[in-house]
């Protein structure tokens, strides 16, 4: 059975269904934050915001995007594709 999360948009009074990938990203973000990581979009990158920074959809040279690129003390230490 497929579970879809719903978000209530207070401006338009509509219910918006999240795609499974978006729902998974929300769950992963929450787990990373619970483990002490600062979670950021690549466009808002600030590696100095904490000791551990997880960057969403980080662009890779010639290889598309990483789902997450993990940095510790400004050094890349892990990748999720």
C-alpha positions as a Markdown table, in Angstrom:
| # | Residue | x | y | z |
|---|---|---|---|---|
| 1 | Unk | 0.0 | 0.0 | 0.0 |
| 2 | Unk | 1.3 | 3.4 | -1.0 |
| 3 | Unk | 1.2 | 6.1 | 1.7 |
| 4 | Unk | 1.1 | 9.7 | 0.6 |
| 5 | Unk | 1.6 | 12.6 | 3.1 |
| 6 | Unk | -0.7 | 15.5 | 2.9 |
| 7 | Unk | 0.1 | 19.2 | 3.5 |
| 8 | Unk | -2.6 | 21.7 | 4.1 |
| 9 | Unk | -2.1 | 25.0 | 2.2 |
| 10 | Unk | -3.7 | 27.7 | 4.3 |
| 11 | Unk | -3.6 | 30.3 | 1.4 |
| 12 | Unk | -5.4 | 28.3 | -1.2 |
| 13 | Unk | -7.3 | 26.1 | 1.2 |
| 14 | Unk | -6.3 | 23.0 | -0.9 |
| 15 | Unk | -4.7 | 19.7 | 0.1 |
| 16 | Unk | -1.5 | 18.9 | -1.7 |
| 17 | Unk | -0.2 | 15.3 | -2.0 |
| 18 | Unk | 3.5 | 14.8 | -1.7 |
| 19 | Unk | 5.3 | 12.5 | -4.1 |
| 20 | Unk | 6.9 | 9.4 | -2.5 |
| 21 | Unk | 10.4 | 10.9 | -3.1 |
| 22 | Unk | 9.4 | 14.2 | -1.3 |
| 23 | Unk | 8.0 | 12.2 | 1.6 |
| 24 | Unk | 11.2 | 10.1 | 1.9 |
| 25 | Unk | 13.3 | 13.3 | 1.8 |
| 26 | Unk | 11.2 | 14.8 | 4.7 |
| 27 | Unk | 11.8 | 11.6 | 6.7 |
| 28 | Unk | 15.5 | 11.5 | 5.9 |
| 29 | Unk | 15.9 | 15.2 | 6.8 |
| 30 | Unk | 14.2 | 14.6 | 10.2 |
| 31 | Unk | 16.5 | 11.6 | 10.9 |
| 32 | Unk | 19.6 | 13.6 | 10.0 |
| 33 | Unk | 18.5 | 16.5 | 12.1 |
| 34 | Unk | 17.8 | 14.2 | 15.1 |
| 35 | Unk | 21.3 | 12.8 | 14.7 |
| 36 | Unk | 22.7 | 16.4 | 14.9 |
| 37 | Unk | 23.3 | 17.3 | 11.3 |
| 38 | Unk | 22.4 | 20.7 | 9.9 |
| 39 | Unk | 20.3 | 20.0 | 6.8 |
| 40 | Unk | 20.5 | 22.5 | 3.9 |
| 41 | Unk | 19.7 | 23.0 | 0.3 |
| 42 | Unk | 22.7 | 23.4 | -2.0 |
| 43 | Unk | 21.5 | 26.9 | -2.9 |
| 44 | Unk | 21.7 | 27.9 | 0.8 |
| 45 | Unk | 25.0 | 26.3 | 1.4 |
| 46 | Unk | 26.8 | 27.4 | 4.6 |
| 47 | Unk | 29.4 | 24.9 | 5.7 |
| 48 | Unk | 30.2 | 27.0 | 8.8 |
| 49 | Unk | 26.7 | 26.6 | 10.3 |
| 50 | Unk | 27.7 | 23.5 | 12.2 |
| 51 | Unk | 30.2 | 20.7 | 12.6 |
| 52 | Unk | 28.1 | 18.4 | 10.4 |
| 53 | Unk | 26.2 | 19.7 | 7.4 |
| 54 | Unk | 24.1 | 17.5 | 5.1 |
| 55 | Unk | 23.5 | 19.2 | 1.8 |
| 56 | Unk | 20.4 | 18.2 | -0.3 |
| 57 | Unk | 20.7 | 17.7 | -4.1 |
| 58 | Unk | 24.3 | 18.7 | -4.3 |
| 59 | Unk | 25.4 | 19.1 | -8.0 |
| 60 | Unk | 28.2 | 16.7 | -9.1 |
| 61 | Unk | 30.5 | 17.5 | -12.0 |
| 62 | Unk | 29.3 | 15.4 | -14.9 |
| 63 | Unk | 27.3 | 13.0 | -12.7 |
| 64 | Unk | 24.0 | 14.8 | -11.9 |
| 65 | Unk | 23.2 | 15.3 | -8.3 |
| 66 | Unk | 23.9 | 13.6 | -5.0 |
| 67 | Unk | 20.7 | 13.2 | -2.9 |
| 68 | Unk | 22.9 | 14.3 | 0.1 |
| 69 | Unk | 26.5 | 15.2 | 0.4 |
| 70 | Unk | 27.7 | 15.1 | 4.0 |
| 71 | Unk | 30.4 | 17.5 | 5.3 |
| 72 | Unk | 32.2 | 17.4 | 8.7 |
| 73 | Unk | 34.2 | 20.5 | 9.6 |
| 74 | Unk | 33.9 | 21.7 | 5.9 |
| 75 | Unk | 35.2 | 18.4 | 4.5 |
| 76 | Unk | 33.1 | 16.1 | 2.3 |
| 77 | Unk | 32.9 | 12.7 | 4.1 |
| 78 | Unk | 29.9 | 10.9 | 2.6 |
| 79 | Unk | 27.5 | 10.8 | -0.3 |
| 80 | Unk | 24.1 | 9.4 | -0.9 |
| 81 | Unk | 23.1 | 8.9 | -4.6 |
